[in-house]
């Protein structure tokens, strides 16, 4: 390839790289939109909601100040 041809090709390669970068961004945005769209159609079974409500009303809960405290509690039991 001649120098003149190489100089003409440099901007084209830069444009192709720019387009690749933009397409990656568009692809990520589409993936996010698809996830948001599909999440709208999920429904929680009523039986699960009832179980969670029962646990919240009747359950005994412990609070932990740190993950280390939680870890110790799990290891002891």
C-alpha positions, 0 to 999 in steps of 0.5 A: 500500500502506498503512503497516500492510501495508508493516510486515506485508510487511517480515518476510516479505521478510526471511524470503524473503531468509533462505531464499534464503541458506540454499538457496544453502548447501544447493545448494553442499553438494549439489554437493560431495556429488555431486562426492565421490560421483562421484569414488569411481567413477573408476578409473585405467587400469592402463596409466597406472599402469604408465607412472607407475611406470616414470617414477618408477623410471627418470626423471631428476628435477630439484628447483627451489627456486622457480617462478622457477628452474623457469621459467628452466629451461623457457625455457632448454630 
